[in-house]
Amino acid sequence: MCLTILLLVAIINLRGVRETGAVFTIPTYLFVGTLFITLGVGLIKCLMAGGEPQPVVPPPPLPEQTAVVGAWLLVKAFPVAAPR
């Protein structure tokens, strides 16, 4: 399927700049339009939830060992060099 689409795009591109622009205009506008619709829906949901949208499935609580591992990672990531 990918090779068929690639072949179709190659054939369209070989027809010339004007024809290529006319063929790819509609899919491009559809993509940009759906992108703006997606961003708009997300923004509206965020504003309706007071700035913090609720997840569809709440994540499970983190185990207590996570805090220890997180502190250890911070200590290893930002070592302080001892003065000489």
PDB file with one MODEL, atoms N, CA, C and O in Angstrom:
MODEL        1
ATOM      1  N   MET A   1       0.823  -1.177   0.000  1.00  0.00           N
ATOM      2  CA  MET A   1       0.000   0.000   0.000  1.00  0.00           C
ATOM      3  C   MET A   1       0.879   1.256   0.000  1.00  0.00           C
ATOM      4  O   MET A   1       0.593   2.214  -0.719  1.00  0.00           O
ATOM      5  N   CYS A   2       1.943   1.251   0.802  1.00  0.00           N
ATOM      6  CA  CYS A   2       2.847   2.401   0.849  1.00  0.00           C
ATOM      7  C   CYS A   2       3.521   2.619  -0.501  1.00  0.00           C
ATOM      8  O   CYS A   2       3.658   3.755  -0.953  1.00  0.00           O
ATOM      9  N   LEU A   3       3.940   1.536  -1.141  1.00  0.00           N
ATOM     10  CA  LEU A   3       4.579   1.674  -2.441  1.00  0.00           C
ATOM     11  C   LEU A   3       3.608   2.208  -3.489  1.00  0.00           C
ATOM     12  O   LEU A   3       4.009   2.965  -4.373  1.00  0.00           O
ATOM     13  N   THR A   4       2.341   1.825  -3.400  1.00  0.00           N
ATOM     14  CA  THR A   4       1.333   2.337  -4.327  1.00  0.00           C
ATOM     15  C   THR A   4       1.139   3.836  -4.137  1.00  0.00           C
ATOM     16  O   THR A   4       1.063   4.586  -5.110  1.00  0.00           O
ATOM     17  N   ILE A   5       1.061   4.267  -2.888  1.00  0.00           N
ATOM     18  CA  ILE A   5       0.906   5.695  -2.602  1.00  0.00           C
ATOM     19  C   ILE A   5       2.146   6.453  -3.058  1.00  0.00           C
ATOM     20  O   ILE A   5       2.029   7.537  -3.630  1.00  0.00           O
ATOM     21  N   LEU A   6       3.320   5.905  -2.817  1.00  0.00           N
ATOM     22  CA  LEU A   6       4.556   6.544  -3.252  1.00  0.00           C
ATOM     23  C   LEU A   6       4.602   6.660  -4.770  1.00  0.00           C
ATOM     24  O   LEU A   6       5.014   7.694  -5.297  1.00  0.00           O
ATOM     25  N   LEU A   7       4.188   5.619  -5.476  1.00  0.00           N
ATOM     26  CA  LEU A   7       4.145   5.656  -6.933  1.00  0.00           C
ATOM     27  C   LEU A   7       3.151   6.708  -7.416  1.00  0.00           C
ATOM     28  O   LEU A   7       3.435   7.430  -8.373  1.00  0.00           O
ATOM     29  N   LEU A   8       1.991   6.806  -6.768  1.00  0.00           N
ATOM     30  CA  LEU A   8       0.995   7.806  -7.137  1.00  0.00           C
ATOM     31  C   LEU A   8       1.540   9.218  -6.936  1.00  0.00           C
ATOM     32  O   LEU A   8       1.354  10.076  -7.799  1.00  0.00           O
ATOM     33  N   VAL A   9       2.205   9.471  -5.824  1.00  0.00           N
ATOM     34  CA  VAL A   9       2.787  10.785  -5.557  1.00  0.00           C
ATOM     35  C   VAL A   9       3.870  11.095  -6.586  1.00  0.00           C
ATOM     36  O   VAL A   9       3.961  12.227  -7.060  1.00  0.00           O
ATOM     37  N   ALA A  10       4.687  10.112  -6.938  1.00  0.00           N
ATOM     38  CA  ALA A  10       5.743  10.325  -7.931  1.00  0.00           C
ATOM     39  C   ALA A  10       5.150  10.662  -9.298  1.00  0.00           C
ATOM     40  O   ALA A  10       5.652  11.550  -9.988  1.00  0.00           O
ATOM     41  N   ILE A  11       4.098   9.970  -9.689  1.00  0.00           N
ATOM     42  CA  ILE A  11       3.461  10.239 -10.981  1.00  0.00           C
ATOM     43  C   ILE A  11       2.846  11.634 -10.996  1.00  0.00           C
ATOM     44  O   ILE A  11       2.953  12.351 -11.991  1.00  0.00           O
ATOM     45  N   ILE A  12       2.209  12.015  -9.906  1.00  0.00           N
ATOM     46  CA  ILE A  12       1.611  13.355  -9.826  1.00  0.00           C
ATOM     47  C   ILE A  12       2.699  14.415  -9.888  1.00  0.00           C
ATOM     48  O   ILE A  12       2.517  15.441 -10.543  1.00  0.00           O
ATOM     49  N   ASN A  13       3.826  14.190  -9.219  1.00  0.00           N
ATOM     50  CA  ASN A  13       4.917  15.174  -9.220  1.00  0.00           C
ATOM     51  C   ASN A  13       5.566  15.307 -10.593  1.00  0.00           C
ATOM     52  O   ASN A  13       6.113  16.364 -10.910  1.00  0.00           O
ATOM     53  N   LEU A  14       5.519  14.271 -11.407  1.00  0.00           N
ATOM     54  CA  LEU A  14       6.117  14.332 -12.739  1.00  0.00           C
ATOM     55  C   LEU A  14       5.262  15.134 -13.716  1.00  0.00           C
ATOM     56  O   LEU A  14       5.741  15.455 -14.804  1.00  0.00           O
ATOM     57  N   ARG A  15       4.037  15.467 -13.380  1.00  0.00           N
ATOM     58  CA  ARG A  15       3.147  16.168 -14.297  1.00  0.00           C
ATOM     59  C   ARG A  15       3.456  17.655 -14.372  1.00  0.00           C
ATOM     60  O   ARG A  15       3.046  18.300 -15.337  1.00  0.00           O
ATOM     61  N   GLY A  16       4.144  18.221 -13.423  1.00  0.00           N
ATOM     62  CA  GLY A  16       4.471  19.645 -13.461  1.00  0.00           C
ATOM     63  C   GLY A  16       4.072  20.325 -12.171  1.00  0.00           C
ATOM     64  O   GLY A  16       3.313  19.792 -11.361  1.00  0.00           O
ATOM     65  N   VAL A  17       4.611  21.523 -12.009  1.00  0.00           N
ATOM     66  CA  VAL A  17       4.420  22.249 -10.754  1.00  0.00           C
ATOM     67  C   VAL A  17       2.971  22.697 -10.585  1.00  0.00           C
ATOM     68  O   VAL A  17       2.408  22.553  -9.500  1.00  0.00           O
ATOM     69  N   ARG A  18       2.366  23.229 -11.625  1.00  0.00           N
ATOM     70  CA  ARG A  18       1.008  23.753 -11.507  1.00  0.00           C
ATOM     71  C   ARG A  18       0.012  22.640 -11.205  1.00  0.00           C
ATOM     72  O   ARG A  18      -0.838  22.795 -10.328  1.00  0.00           O
ATOM     73  N   GLU A  19       0.106  21.524 -11.917  1.00  0.00           N
ATOM     74  CA  GLU A  19      -0.810  20.421 -11.697  1.00  0.00           C
ATOM     75  C   GLU A  19      -0.589  19.786 -10.322  1.00  0.00           C
ATOM     76  O   GLU A  19      -1.542  19.398  -9.645  1.00  0.00           O
ATOM     77  N   THR A  20       0.678  19.688  -9.922  1.00  0.00           N
ATOM     78  CA  THR A  20       0.989  19.119  -8.602  1.00  0.00           C
ATOM     79  C   THR A  20       0.395  19.978  -7.492  1.00  0.00           C
ATOM     80  O   THR A  20      -0.188  19.455  -6.543  1.00  0.00           O
ATOM     81  N   GLY A  21       0.539  21.278  -7.609  1.00  0.00           N
ATOM     82  CA  GLY A  21      -0.016  22.183  -6.606  1.00  0.00           C
ATOM     83  C   GLY A  21      -1.522  22.062  -6.516  1.00  0.00           C
ATOM     84  O   GLY A  21      -2.089  22.088  -5.424  1.00  0.00           O
ATOM     85  N   ALA A  22      -2.178  21.928  -7.676  1.00  0.00           N
ATOM     86  CA  ALA A  22      -3.635  21.811  -7.679  1.00  0.00           C
ATOM     87  C   ALA A  22      -4.084  20.504  -7.042  1.00  0.00           C
ATOM     88  O   ALA A  22      -5.097  20.474  -6.343  1.00  0.00           O
ATOM     89  N   VAL A  23      -3.343  19.423  -7.273  1.00  0.00           N
ATOM     90  CA  VAL A  23      -3.732  18.118  -6.729  1.00  0.00           C
ATOM     91  C   VAL A  23      -3.524  18.060  -5.221  1.00  0.00           C
ATOM     92  O   VAL A  23      -4.351  17.499  -4.502  1.00  0.00           O
ATOM     93  N   PHE A  24      -2.425  18.637  -4.736  1.00  0.00           N
ATOM     94  CA  PHE A  24      -2.101  18.530  -3.310  1.00  0.00           C
ATOM     95  C   PHE A  24      -2.696  19.643  -2.462  1.00  0.00           C
ATOM     96  O   PHE A  24      -2.492  19.659  -1.249  1.00  0.00           O
ATOM     97  N   THR A  25      -3.426  20.573  -3.065  1.00  0.00           N
ATOM     98  CA  THR A  25      -4.011  21.674  -2.301  1.00  0.00           C
ATOM     99  C   THR A  25      -5.091  21.179  -1.336  1.00  0.00           C
ATOM    100  O   THR A  25      -5.079  21.525  -0.155  1.00  0.00           O
ATOM    101  N   ILE A  26      -6.009  20.383  -1.836  1.00  0.00           N
ATOM    102  CA  ILE A  26      -7.135  19.927  -1.007  1.00  0.00           C
ATOM    103  C   ILE A  26      -6.661  19.072   0.169  1.00  0.00           C
ATOM    104  O   ILE A  26      -7.088  19.333   1.294  1.00  0.00           O
ATOM    105  N   PRO A  27      -5.788  18.049  -0.030  1.00  0.00           N
ATOM    106  CA  PRO A  27      -5.330  17.279   1.142  1.00  0.00           C
ATOM    107  C   PRO A  27      -4.567  18.135   2.155  1.00  0.00           C
ATOM    108  O   PRO A  27      -4.663  17.910   3.361  1.00  0.00           O
ATOM    109  N   THR A  28      -3.810  19.120   1.658  1.00  0.00           N
ATOM    110  CA  THR A  28      -3.063  19.984   2.576  1.00  0.00           C
ATOM    111  C   THR A  28      -4.009  20.817   3.424  1.00  0.00           C
ATOM    112  O   THR A  28      -3.837  20.915   4.639  1.00  0.00           O
ATOM    113  N   TYR A  29      -5.013  21.422   2.784  1.00  0.00           N
ATOM    114  CA  TYR A  29      -5.979  22.212   3.543  1.00  0.00           C
ATOM    115  C   TYR A  29      -6.781  21.346   4.508  1.00  0.00           C
ATOM    116  O   TYR A  29      -7.089  21.781   5.617  1.00  0.00           O
ATOM    117  N   LEU A  30      -7.120  20.127   4.099  1.00  0.00           N
ATOM    118  CA  LEU A  30      -7.827  19.221   5.011  1.00  0.00           C
ATOM    119  C   LEU A  30      -6.974  18.885   6.226  1.00  0.00           C
ATOM    120  O   LEU A  30      -7.473  18.855   7.351  1.00  0.00           O
ATOM    121  N   PHE A  31      -5.677  18.631   5.998  1.00  0.00           N
ATOM    122  CA  PHE A  31      -4.783  18.316   7.118  1.00  0.00           C
ATOM    123  C   PHE A  31      -4.674  19.495   8.075  1.00  0.00           C
ATOM    124  O   PHE A  31      -4.807  19.331   9.287  1.00  0.00           O
ATOM    125  N   VAL A  32      -4.433  20.687   7.525  1.00  0.00           N
ATOM    126  CA  VAL A  32      -4.294  21.873   8.381  1.00  0.00           C
ATOM    127  C   VAL A  32      -5.607  22.157   9.108  1.00  0.00           C
ATOM    128  O   VAL A  32      -5.598  22.531  10.281  1.00  0.00           O
ATOM    129  N   GLY A  33      -6.731  21.983   8.420  1.00  0.00           N
ATOM    130  CA  GLY A  33      -8.026  22.202   9.062  1.00  0.00           C
ATOM    131  C   GLY A  33      -8.284  21.242  10.206  1.00  0.00           C
ATOM    132  O   GLY A  33      -8.733  21.652  11.277  1.00  0.00           O
ATOM    133  N   THR A  34      -7.998  19.952   9.983  1.00  0.00           N
ATOM    134  CA  THR A  34      -8.207  18.987  11.065  1.00  0.00           C
ATOM    135  C   THR A  34      -7.232  19.213  12.210  1.00  0.00           C
ATOM    136  O   THR A  34      -7.561  18.938  13.363  1.00  0.00           O
ATOM    137  N   LEU A  35      -6.036  19.709  11.909  1.00  0.00           N
ATOM    138  CA  LEU A  35      -5.088  20.035  12.973  1.00  0.00           C
ATOM    139  C   LEU A  35      -5.633  21.159  13.851  1.00  0.00           C
ATOM    140  O   LEU A  35      -5.564  21.085  15.078  1.00  0.00           O
ATOM    141  N   PHE A  36      -6.174  22.200  13.214  1.00  0.00           N
ATOM    142  CA  PHE A  36      -6.752  23.303  13.990  1.00  0.00           C
ATOM    143  C   PHE A  36      -7.993  22.855  14.764  1.00  0.00           C
ATOM    144  O   PHE A  36      -8.220  23.313  15.884  1.00  0.00           O
ATOM    145  N   ILE A  37      -8.788  21.974  14.183  1.00  0.00           N
ATOM    146  CA  ILE A  37      -9.956  21.450  14.896  1.00  0.00           C
ATOM    147  C   ILE A  37      -9.508  20.664  16.129  1.00  0.00           C
ATOM    148  O   ILE A  37     -10.094  20.804  17.202  1.00  0.00           O
ATOM    149  N   THR A  38      -8.471  19.841  15.977  1.00  0.00           N
ATOM    150  CA  THR A  38      -7.956  19.064  17.109  1.00  0.00           C
ATOM    151  C   THR A  38      -7.441  19.977  18.212  1.00  0.00           C
ATOM    152  O   THR A  38      -7.729  19.763  19.389  1.00  0.00           O
ATOM    153  N   LEU A  39      -6.675  20.998  17.825  1.00  0.00           N
ATOM    154  CA  LEU A  39      -6.165  21.942  18.821  1.00  0.00           C
ATOM    155  C   LEU A  39      -7.312  22.707  19.487  1.00  0.00           C
ATOM    156  O   LEU A  39      -7.278  22.941  20.695  1.00  0.00           O
ATOM    157  N   GLY A  40      -8.318  23.095  18.714  1.00  0.00           N
ATOM    158  CA  GLY A  40      -9.458  23.816  19.264  1.00  0.00           C
ATOM    159  C   GLY A  40     -10.248  22.974  20.252  1.00  0.00           C
ATOM    160  O   GLY A  40     -10.627  23.457  21.319  1.00  0.00           O
ATOM    161  N   VAL A  41     -10.499  21.719  19.904  1.00  0.00           N
ATOM    162  CA  VAL A  41     -11.242  20.829  20.812  1.00  0.00           C
ATOM    163  C   VAL A  41     -10.444  20.630  22.105  1.00  0.00           C
ATOM    164  O   VAL A  41     -11.014  20.662  23.195  1.00  0.00           O
ATOM    165  N   GLY A  42      -9.133  20.426  21.988  1.00  0.00           N
ATOM    166  CA  GLY A  42      -8.303  20.265  23.187  1.00  0.00           C
ATOM    167  C   GLY A  42      -8.293  21.508  24.053  1.00  0.00           C
ATOM    168  O   GLY A  42      -8.354  21.415  25.279  1.00  0.00           O
ATOM    169  N   LEU A  43      -8.217  22.673  23.423  1.00  0.00           N
ATOM    170  CA  LEU A  43      -8.227  23.924  24.176  1.00  0.00           C
ATOM    171  C   LEU A  43      -9.569  24.134  24.867  1.00  0.00           C
ATOM    172  O   LEU A  43      -9.610  24.551  26.025  1.00  0.00           O
ATOM    173  N   ILE A  44     -10.663  23.850  24.171  1.00  0.00           N
ATOM    174  CA  ILE A  44     -11.990  23.992  24.776  1.00  0.00           C
ATOM    175  C   ILE A  44     -12.153  23.034  25.954  1.00  0.00           C
ATOM    176  O   ILE A  44     -12.677  23.418  27.000  1.00  0.00           O
ATOM    177  N   LYS A  45     -11.704  21.782  25.787  1.00  0.00           N
ATOM    178  CA  LYS A  45     -11.795  20.823  26.898  1.00  0.00           C
ATOM    179  C   LYS A  45     -10.951  21.278  28.086  1.00  0.00           C
ATOM    180  O   LYS A  45     -11.355  21.115  29.238  1.00  0.00           O
ATOM    181  N   CYS A  46      -9.786  21.846  27.808  1.00  0.00           N
ATOM    182  CA  CYS A  46      -8.916  22.327  28.891  1.00  0.00           C
ATOM    183  C   CYS A  46      -9.567  23.500  29.620  1.00  0.00           C
ATOM    184  O   CYS A  46      -9.547  23.560  30.849  1.00  0.00           O
ATOM    185  N   LEU A  47     -10.139  24.422  28.868  1.00  0.00           N
ATOM    186  CA  LEU A  47     -10.780  25.579  29.499  1.00  0.00           C
ATOM    187  C   LEU A  47     -12.037  25.174  30.265  1.00  0.00           C
ATOM    188  O   LEU A  47     -12.318  25.734  31.324  1.00  0.00           O
ATOM    189  N   MET A  48     -12.791  24.215  29.749  1.00  0.00           N
ATOM    190  CA  MET A  48     -14.007  23.761  30.431  1.00  0.00           C
ATOM    191  C   MET A  48     -13.678  23.032  31.731  1.00  0.00           C
ATOM    192  O   MET A  48     -14.488  23.023  32.658  1.00  0.00           O
ATOM    193  N   ALA A  49     -12.489  22.418  31.807  1.00  0.00           N
ATOM    194  CA  ALA A  49     -12.101  21.690  33.012  1.00  0.00           C
ATOM    195  C   ALA A  49     -11.355  22.583  33.994  1.00  0.00           C
ATOM    196  O   ALA A  49     -10.838  22.089  34.996  1.00  0.00           O
ATOM    197  N   GLY A  50     -11.286  23.866  33.736  1.00  0.00           N
ATOM    198  CA  GLY A  50     -10.619  24.776  34.658  1.00  0.00           C
ATOM    199  C   GLY A  50      -9.107  24.748  34.540  1.00  0.00           C
ATOM    200  O   GLY A  50      -8.413  25.062  35.507  1.00  0.00           O
ATOM    201  N   GLY A  51      -8.586  24.386  33.400  1.00  0.00           N
ATOM    202  CA  GLY A  51      -7.141  24.396  33.190  1.00  0.00           C
ATOM    203  C   GLY A  51      -6.465  23.068  33.446  1.00  0.00           C
ATOM    204  O   GLY A  51      -5.308  22.883  33.067  1.00  0.00           O
ATOM    205  N   GLU A  52      -7.157  22.143  34.077  1.00  0.00           N
ATOM    206  CA  GLU A  52      -6.590  20.823  34.347  1.00  0.00           C
ATOM    207  C   GLU A  52      -7.571  19.752  33.900  1.00  0.00           C
ATOM    208  O   GLU A  52      -8.411  19.313  34.686  1.00  0.00           O
ATOM    209  N   PRO A  53      -7.471  19.323  32.634  1.00  0.00           N
ATOM    210  CA  PRO A  53      -8.417  18.298  32.173  1.00  0.00           C
ATOM    211  C   PRO A  53      -8.192  16.974  32.890  1.00  0.00           C
ATOM    212  O   PRO A  53      -7.059  16.595  33.187  1.00  0.00           O
ATOM    213  N   GLN A  54      -9.278  16.288  33.159  1.00  0.00           N
ATOM    214  CA  GLN A  54      -9.203  15.003  33.846  1.00  0.00           C
ATOM    215  C   GLN A  54      -8.871  13.908  32.839  1.00  0.00           C
ATOM    216  O   GLN A  54      -9.403  13.917  31.729  1.00  0.00           O
ATOM    217  N   PRO A  55      -8.008  12.971  33.197  1.00  0.00           N
ATOM    218  CA  PRO A  55      -7.697  11.880  32.281  1.00  0.00           C
ATOM    219  C   PRO A  55      -8.893  10.954  32.112  1.00  0.00           C
ATOM    220  O   PRO A  55      -9.744  10.852  32.995  1.00  0.00           O
ATOM    221  N   VAL A  56      -8.946  10.286  30.978  1.00  0.00           N
ATOM    222  CA  VAL A  56     -10.033   9.346  30.719  1.00  0.00           C
ATOM    223  C   VAL A  56      -9.948   8.188  31.703  1.00  0.00           C
ATOM    224  O   VAL A  56     -10.953   7.775  32.281  1.00  0.00           O
ATOM    225  N   VAL A  57      -8.738   7.667  31.887  1.00  0.00           N
ATOM    226  CA  VAL A  57      -8.491   6.605  32.865  1.00  0.00           C
ATOM    227  C   VAL A  57      -7.437   7.150  33.832  1.00  0.00           C
ATOM    228  O   VAL A  57      -6.301   7.394  33.426  1.00  0.00           O
ATOM    229  N   PRO A  58      -7.796   7.344  35.104  1.00  0.00           N
ATOM    230  CA  PRO A  58      -6.808   7.903  36.038  1.00  0.00           C
ATOM    231  C   PRO A  58      -5.620   6.949  36.205  1.00  0.00           C
ATOM    232  O   PRO A  58      -5.804   5.734  36.284  1.00  0.00           O
ATOM    233  N   PRO A  59      -4.412   7.496  36.258  1.00  0.00           N
ATOM    234  CA  PRO A  59      -3.242   6.644  36.424  1.00  0.00           C
ATOM    235  C   PRO A  59      -3.209   6.021  37.820  1.00  0.00           C
ATOM    236  O   PRO A  59      -3.733   6.601  38.771  1.00  0.00           O
ATOM    237  N   PRO A  60      -2.606   4.862  37.942  1.00  0.00           N
ATOM    238  CA  PRO A  60      -2.520   4.242  39.268  1.00  0.00           C
ATOM    239  C   PRO A  60      -1.562   5.031  40.156  1.00  0.00           C
ATOM    240  O   PRO A  60      -0.659   5.699  39.652  1.00  0.00           O
ATOM    241  N   PRO A  61      -1.750   4.959  41.480  1.00  0.00           N
ATOM    242  CA  PRO A  61      -0.839   5.683  42.377  1.00  0.00           C
ATOM    243  C   PRO A  61       0.570   5.088  42.291  1.00  0.00           C
ATOM    244  O   PRO A  61       0.745   3.884  42.105  1.00  0.00           O
ATOM    245  N   LEU A  62       1.564   5.964  42.430  1.00  0.00           N
ATOM    246  CA  LEU A  62       2.955   5.519  42.358  1.00  0.00           C
ATOM    247  C   LEU A  62       3.362   4.833  43.660  1.00  0.00           C
ATOM    248  O   LEU A  62       2.959   5.267  44.739  1.00  0.00           O
ATOM    249  N   PRO A  63       4.150   3.778  43.571  1.00  0.00           N
ATOM    250  CA  PRO A  63       4.631   3.138  44.798  1.00  0.00           C
ATOM    251  C   PRO A  63       5.645   4.044  45.510  1.00  0.00           C
ATOM    252  O   PRO A  63       6.232   4.941  44.904  1.00  0.00           O
ATOM    253  N   GLU A  64       5.832   3.790  46.797  1.00  0.00           N
ATOM    254  CA  GLU A  64       6.727   4.641  47.585  1.00  0.00           C
ATOM    255  C   GLU A  64       8.179   4.524  47.138  1.00  0.00           C
ATOM    256  O   GLU A  64       8.958   5.454  47.346  1.00  0.00           O
ATOM    257  N   GLN A  65       8.557   3.417  46.537  1.00  0.00           N
ATOM    258  CA  GLN A  65       9.934   3.244  46.075  1.00  0.00           C
ATOM    259  C   GLN A  65      10.280   4.247  44.974  1.00  0.00           C
ATOM    260  O   GLN A  65      11.454   4.541  44.746  1.00  0.00           O
ATOM    261  N   THR A  66       9.280   4.760  44.306  1.00  0.00           N
ATOM    262  CA  THR A  66       9.527   5.705  43.215  1.00  0.00           C
ATOM    263  C   THR A  66      10.196   6.965  43.733  1.00  0.00           C
ATOM    264  O   THR A  66      11.052   7.526  43.048  1.00  0.00           O
ATOM    265  N   ALA A  67       9.837   7.422  44.912  1.00  0.00           N
ATOM    266  CA  ALA A  67      10.446   8.625  45.479  1.00  0.00           C
ATOM    267  C   ALA A  67      11.926   8.402  45.742  1.00  0.00           C
ATOM    268  O   ALA A  67      12.739   9.295  45.506  1.00  0.00           O
ATOM    269  N   VAL A  68      12.276   7.236  46.221  1.00  0.00           N
ATOM    270  CA  VAL A  68      13.686   6.935  46.505  1.00  0.00           C
ATOM    271  C   VAL A  68      14.472   6.872  45.204  1.00  0.00           C
ATOM    272  O   VAL A  68      15.565   7.430  45.106  1.00  0.00           O
ATOM    273  N   VAL A  69      13.926   6.203  44.219  1.00  0.00           N
ATOM    274  CA  VAL A  69      14.615   6.096  42.930  1.00  0.00           C
ATOM    275  C   VAL A  69      14.727   7.477  42.288  1.00  0.00           C
ATOM    276  O   VAL A  69      15.757   7.797  41.693  1.00  0.00           O
ATOM    277  N   GLY A  70      13.685   8.297  42.398  1.00  0.00           N
ATOM    278  CA  GLY A  70      13.735   9.649  41.840  1.00  0.00           C
ATOM    279  C   GLY A  70      14.816  10.487  42.498  1.00  0.00           C
ATOM    280  O   GLY A  70      15.543  11.207  41.813  1.00  0.00           O
ATOM    281  N   ALA A  71      14.932  10.406  43.818  1.00  0.00           N
ATOM    282  CA  ALA A  71      15.983  11.152  44.521  1.00  0.00           C
ATOM    283  C   ALA A  71      17.366  10.655  44.104  1.00  0.00           C
ATOM    284  O   ALA A  71      18.282  11.452  43.902  1.00  0.00           O
ATOM    285  N   TRP A  72      17.513   9.342  43.978  1.00  0.00           N
ATOM    286  CA  TRP A  72      18.805   8.776  43.562  1.00  0.00           C
ATOM    287  C   TRP A  72      19.168   9.250  42.154  1.00  0.00           C
ATOM    288  O   TRP A  72      20.326   9.577  41.895  1.00  0.00           O
ATOM    289  N   LEU A  73      18.197   9.290  41.245  1.00  0.00           N
ATOM    290  CA  LEU A  73      18.456   9.763  39.884  1.00  0.00           C
ATOM    291  C   LEU A  73      18.873  11.232  39.868  1.00  0.00           C
ATOM    292  O   LEU A  73      19.764  11.618  39.112  1.00  0.00           O
ATOM    293  N   LEU A  74      18.229  12.048  40.699  1.00  0.00           N
ATOM    294  CA  LEU A  74      18.615  13.459  40.771  1.00  0.00           C
ATOM    295  C   LEU A  74      20.035  13.619  41.290  1.00  0.00           C
ATOM    296  O   LEU A  74      20.794  14.447  40.786  1.00  0.00           O
ATOM    297  N   VAL A  75      20.397  12.831  42.291  1.00  0.00           N
ATOM    298  CA  VAL A  75      21.755  12.921  42.857  1.00  0.00           C
ATOM    299  C   VAL A  75      22.785  12.481  41.810  1.00  0.00           C
ATOM    300  O   VAL A  75      23.858  13.076  41.710  1.00  0.00           O
ATOM    301  N   LYS A  76      22.466  11.453  41.037  1.00  0.00           N
ATOM    302  CA  LYS A  76      23.392  10.966  40.016  1.00  0.00           C
ATOM    303  C   LYS A  76      23.436  11.906  38.797  1.00  0.00           C
ATOM    304  O   LYS A  76      24.469  12.002  38.134  1.00  0.00           O
ATOM    305  N   ALA A  77      22.331  12.595  38.502  1.00  0.00           N
ATOM    306  CA  ALA A  77      22.276  13.447  37.315  1.00  0.00           C
ATOM    307  C   ALA A  77      22.983  14.770  37.534  1.00  0.00           C
ATOM    308  O   ALA A  77      23.552  15.324  36.593  1.00  0.00           O
ATOM    309  N   PHE A  78      22.961  15.290  38.752  1.00  0.00           N
ATOM    310  CA  PHE A  78      23.565  16.571  39.035  1.00  0.00           C
ATOM    311  C   PHE A  78      24.595  16.460  40.149  1.00  0.00           C
ATOM    312  O   PHE A  78      24.366  16.933  41.262  1.00  0.00           O
ATOM    313  N   PRO A  79      25.732  15.832  39.849  1.00  0.00           N
ATOM    314  CA  PRO A  79      26.756  15.696  40.895  1.00  0.00           C
ATOM    315  C   PRO A  79      27.427  17.050  41.169  1.00  0.00           C
ATOM    316  O   PRO A  79      27.607  17.871  40.269  1.00  0.00           O
ATOM    317  N   VAL A  80      27.779  17.246  42.408  1.00  0.00           N
ATOM    318  CA  VAL A  80      28.465  18.450  42.813  1.00  0.00           C
ATOM    319  C   VAL A  80      29.938  18.126  42.939  1.00  0.00           C
ATOM    320  O   VAL A  80      30.320  17.213  43.671  1.00  0.00           O
ATOM    321  N   ALA A  81      30.767  18.874  42.225  1.00  0.00           N
ATOM    322  CA  ALA A  81      32.203  18.626  42.266  1.00  0.00           C
ATOM    323  C   ALA A  81      32.771  19.176  43.576  1.00  0.00           C
ATOM    324  O   ALA A  81      32.465  20.302  43.968  1.00  0.00           O
ATOM    325  N   ALA A  82      33.582  18.389  44.235  1.00  0.00           N
ATOM    326  CA  ALA A  82      34.208  18.835  45.493  1.00  0.00           C
ATOM    327  C   ALA A  82      35.359  19.793  45.159  1.00  0.00           C
ATOM    328  O   ALA A  82      36.112  19.556  44.214  1.00  0.00           O
ATOM    329  N   PRO A  83      35.493  20.872  45.933  1.00  0.00           N
ATOM    330  CA  PRO A  83      36.607  21.809  45.682  1.00  0.00           C
ATOM    331  C   PRO A  83      37.944  21.149  46.010  1.00  0.00           C
ATOM    332  O   PRO A  83      38.042  20.313  46.908  1.00  0.00           O
ATOM    333  N   ARG A  84      38.946  21.539  45.275  1.00  0.00           N
ATOM    334  CA  ARG A  84      40.280  20.954  45.487  1.00  0.00           C
ATOM    335  C   ARG A  84      41.130  21.833  46.334  1.00  0.00           C
ATOM    336  O   ARG A  84      42.281  21.496  46.612  1.00  0.00           O
TER     337      ARG A  84
ENDMDL
END
